Amino acid sequence: MSDIRERQFWDEYMEAYEACLRATSTAHAPWYVVPADDKKNARLIVAQIVRDALGGLEMSYPKVTPERRQELEAIREKL
């Protein structure tokens, strides 16, 4: 019975939900709404979001100076 009673507040719940997303989702840290009623597709959607986010990062190995390379080689020999 409580679900039926709460249903009358659906519009307010949705308004609060959307306001929360608008207030906290940014281009730098976006929110994603993923339907969870189909686990297989939900996981595929999340995997694609993660893949796209990682692909958008401009990652590269750090530059190593010759001095630092020698230091690292010395450390490796001790291990």
N, C-alpha and C positions, 0 to 999 in steps of 0.2 A: 504494500500500500504506500510506503514512503516514496517509492519511485514515482508513483502516479502523482503524489502531492508535489514532489520536487519538479516535475515536468512543467509546472506553471511558471517556474523561474528560468526556463531554458533561455529565453531571450536575454535576460540579465547575465546569465552565465556566459553566453556567447559574446556579449558586449565586453565583459570584463576580460575574457580570454583574448579577444582581438586587441583590446587596449594594452594588455600586458605585452603581447608580441610587438605591437607598434612602438611601444616605449622602450623595449629592450633589444630588439633586433637591429643591427647596424650592418653596413656594408663590410666592415672589418670582422664582425662577429655575428653572422646571421643565424636566425632560428630556422629550422626546417620542420614542417608539419608532415609527418609520415603516417599514412594509414596503417593501423596495426591489426586489422581484421584478417589479413592474409600474410602470415609470417614469412613465407618464401619471398614474396614481392617486397615486403617491408625491408627485409635484409638486403635484397638487391638494390633497393633505393638508397639505403644507408651506405652500402658499399660504393655506389656510384658517387654519392656526395663526398665521401672520404677520398676517393680516387681523384675527383676533380679538385678538391682542396689541396691535396698533396701535389698534384700536377701544376697548380698555380704558384707554388712556392719556387722561388729562384734559388735553389740549393746548389752548392758546389763545395768541393773539398777545400779546406783552408790552404793557403799558400804556406809552404814550409821553407824557411831560410836554410842555407847550407849548414849554418851553425846548429840550428835546431835539429836538423836531420842527423847530424853527428851525435848530438846528445841523445836522441831517440834510439839510434843504433847502439850506443853504449848501454843504455837501459835494457834494450832487447837482449844483448849479450849476457847481462847479469841474470836475466830471467831464465 
